[in-house]
Amino acid sequence: MMFMISDGRGDILPSAELPTGLFAFDMRVLSTWDLTVNGERLTALSVDDLQYFESRYFLVPGEPTHYVDANLSVIRQRSVGGGLFLEQLTVLNHQEVPVDLRIRLDIGTDFADITEIADVQKKGKLSVAVEDGTLHLLYQRDNQRREVVVCSSADAAIDDHGMTFEIQVGPHDAWNTTFQVVLWSRGAEGRDIREAVPTYDTPAKVEMGKALDEWLADAPTLTCDSASLDQAYRRSLTDLAALRFRGNTRGEMIFAAGLPWLMGNFGRDGLITCLQALPFAPQLTPGVLHTLADAQGSRLDDFAEEEPGKILQEFRYGERAGYEEIAACPYYGGADTTPLFVVLLDEYERWTGDADLVRELEFHARLALDWIDAYGDIMGDGYIWYACRNERLGVRNQGWKDSADAISYSDGRLPVGPRATCELQGYAYDAKRRGARLARRFWGDAAYADRLEREAAELKRRFNQEFWIPDGRYYALGMDADGNLIDACASNMGHLLWSGIADRDKARHVVDHLMSRRLFSGWGIRTLAEGDGRYSPVGYHNGTIWPFDNSLIALGMRRYGFDEEAAKVAGAMIEAAQFFDGRLPGAFTGYDRALTKYPVQFPAACSPHAWSAGAVLMFLRSMLGLNPKGEHLIVRPHLPRDIGRIELLDIPGRWGLVDAFGRGH
């Protein structure tokens, strides 16, 4: 859970706008890490991203010019992992005479919580100490103590603000030192929760490199004619590896949702990412399901919005969460996580045949299914609703579009009180259908299965009557507390194809809307249709394009037989990925393709983002038409016209390993 964001020189400077720094467990433990040579800033010649946990900067002193003739160069090679940050600094003298240099590294921290970067207001005490050749940066609040220890392998003059090296580098010679940053956290008993001894070796880096190699080797092998797809696939697998962390007492891996803002356990993101990754990395699902089952709601708690059976949405590790200054330790304010838990459990068994996990989590799955009716249906009409119970700190909208203005009428007005968005009903329908399959096949409860199937059928019947807007021929975004339809035209209705709740005779109209110029920009499907009251191409959930959203929609289109449209969505997204060096961000703007010629990243989007990395995998599944059927994997390819040939080898599942092939028609 440690990561660093720096500028192009490798420096970290205080900023209220950019979240630069070294972060660990939702806290910025370094806010200044600034290197100068003889008082001059450095200029980057090149940056190598060696691995997600390692990078190297090639630098020269002074301001950039059109022609560089440096007599001196600097290399910074750094790695993050195993609770350590290491940076090896090398200074190279390219002259035939010795040179005297003053190397200065300014070091500082504000111990900012990730949620307060723009306005840091610490309530504890910050202090600095120099002890035994090391710099100690300390933060104390009540009986909680954080300490950052910085040391160097070369002798330095250390002060409260950094380290200075007065050195001489011989002709055509080099000087180097290694900086090590260790985070110590002490609880009420003064016990070190995380400890490391400065050794200047890199066993963690070696282990992380080995783990990455094994992760990539275990994934299916892709060979294709599309350079953009090949780059996006490899980048997505690497990003998923980078976002993993051990999330439960079993030592199993789960995902952080995205860097930098969402480096914690987010239920919705983890569940959807696992659904996307099942054909490629099914081994990740048990850890996510176990972690969420362990934290499943067991009581009524208005602050955390916890309810019996409910699956958590967010768990953060930072100071503000611990002191309940934000609702995140844990927070259950998501109406979709609970049905998605059941959906993932069933889908995992369909791919892997792991009946043991299904039986192990029967109790938790039944609790989740009970929640849908007992607590999700707060209006007593058979639909899933949500209403924020933590008025001070809670999230107003509790689906995946969770910004305050994400759910609106077509004229831009915002609903008041409880609301039931359309995709939640699709998730509930899917969860009941899948729960019935699990009950009949694995739990030995045919009566329960029959009941769930009847409830699912009735939900589908009523939903298609009551959420359908006949004049516009599309599904409403939602329903308000008075029973009125929230009539915005939004991408949410594409999720109804994925869940299977949409009637066949209505699906054609839904797809026509999704692929119309109002919603499809040429790069992807917007979250809100152009022309609706709150539409903006840079609106977070009101006109931007979310890759994960599009991946579910594309797979849903294939479910209903709209193969050409699904291929068009997948092809546009894979093409967009090349403009982001193969890494699809959490969201990008909804400008029309004819206007920008390239997709424009949304400024606050996470990158990497777990379910955007997973989106590339789901697009591959959609293009190849991968679907488990009993002990077999069905392959029914329908590729974009210009994608060329795809070969996906060694797809894991209950069938062993299977190869899939497709060619753009």
Phi, psi and omega in degrees: 000021176253134177210159181232140172235122181229177175276185185293347177266352187092004182271154171240124178234147181304132181208135176270350185257315181259134182278057177283150179148175169259122186243147174210126178050052174069015178235138175277111184264346169224123176248351175223129176206083195236118186258133173226155176236118184053039176081359182260141170290165182253158179242134182278130171269321182199153176229128177252121171271089187294314175212173179295340181254008186210137177214164182219134182244130175254121192226158171225152179291155172093179181280152179292141176227172179291337182227122181255121176229070187274136173272358185217141174221160185227138175238128175244117177242125187227156176215151179231128178166157179062027181078011182234149167242124180239137173225121176263122181253126179236128177247124185248128176261118182261011181263168179269006179232154177293157181225136176266132186225151172245107179263126182234131173239109175280133185228134177196168179211151172246357182049041181287140169289146182300335181274359182234022185303320184287339183210083185282120178224086184283142179257354176259189184251128175261141177210165181226143176216147175247119184222126172051046176074018178229154178256126182246120175254125190234149175220129182232126172225115185055234181260013178260133185227131172245140181221128175251124181249124180241130178219163182231146179284342176256152180296139181218154168272114187253132174233185184293346186242006178153200183230142179235137179237117173264109190229161169236130179247124183292171180303129179048040182241179182222151174233144179211158173212161177239125175266141177230132179241124181237135177257127173246138177234126183242131180268200187296331183269005182074014183274137176288120177281321176230128182231149174209144180255126180300117180231346180064014171260177187228054178298325180298319180296319179297315180295320180293321177297318178295317180297321178295317179301317180293320179300312181293323180293328181284338182283153175304148180270126179254128167234134185204167178276347184266112178296326180294317179294317180300315179295317182294322180296311182293322178295320181295316178298318180294320180294321177296321176298320182293330185270359179284147170205161182281120191246358180213175185290345176280351182080015182280155183271141169229180182254138157284148187287320182179155183256134007261344196279338192238047182270061177213191180269111180243116187301308182302314183294317180295318180296314182291320179298319177296320176300319179292325189267358186306318180288352188241322182214065182296342183293349180278338187294316181304320180297318179293315180295317178299314183298317180288325177295320179298329183259009183304140183301143181227359185208174174263122182217109184293325181296311181275353186055037180276143176217151179303127179091347185283141179267135185294154176257328188209137171221114178252160186248002188278176183299315185293325176293317181297327180265011179057036172274344166227157179267095185201018187216067353267177177225134186250018186282058173221126182272353185257340186297324187290310175295326180294331176301314179292320179301314181293318180302315180291315182296324177299316179294323180298326180277321191254337187074016182280084180288336181298318180293321179299318179288322180298323185258017179303313181302315182290321179294320177296319177299319180295316178295322176296323181300322183307316183271324187280322186236330178291326181271069185287345179262356177070027182242010176093357179256159170276127177239168169217149174210128184293125180262341176262090188297331185277318189234355187284169179270130184287314178257126192243029164256194182290333172273088192254009175285161191297329183252020187287332183250113187215159171286167183297334180273002176100350178294152179256137178289156178247139176084195182302150177215152180236104181280155191294320185293332177298324180290325175295318178296319180296316177301313181297317180298319180293317178298315181289322177300323177297318178297316180295319181296319183287320188269330190236333184260355178063038184228080183294325180296318177296318179298315179300317181297314180297321179294320177296316180296320179295316180297318179293320177299316180296317180300309182294318182300315183291339174277316194265340179259355182275134177257101187299319183297318181270345182058053174206166178275138177295151176298328181184191178228140179268178187294340179269003180087005178278147180281135172274100201268017175298148178263109192224167181291343181308325183293342174294332178292339178292332174288321180294319182280338178090009182279341182289137174295147181301319184287348178262341186299322180301318180292321178300313181296321178300319178294314183299327182263005177285166180294339178292325183250323182267117185275348190106335175256340182169180182269126180288159178287332180220143185289139174300132182105339174289158190304320184259012181296134170207134180296345177246018176281129190309310175239017186235039177146346174287172180244126180250118181304319181297318178304313180294326181292319177294320181295316180299317179294324176294322176299318178294325179301324183263006175089011179266069188292319183294318180293319178298318178296323180294318178295312181298316180297319179297320181291318179295323177293321179297326184301329183295336179280351176245030181055036177086353183253106176290127178285174178304322179203154168223166192290159184264020177303144178297142183301326180292339182275319188254336183068350176206152179287140183253123183292139174291130192299328184261009184288143173289142175203111006286159179227130189301310185280350168281322172297317178295333180300319179301319179294319179290327175297321176298316178301316181296314182296322181272351179065043183280129180207123179288138178221100184062233181268014185234158174251118177280133176238118182223078189291144168210099189261157170303151188300327187252016185277341180080212185265141175235132170233121177243110189256143175065054175283120186279153176172191182294344179273359186097242176234134183230146176257147177231142182228148175204158179220136176301130187271000000 
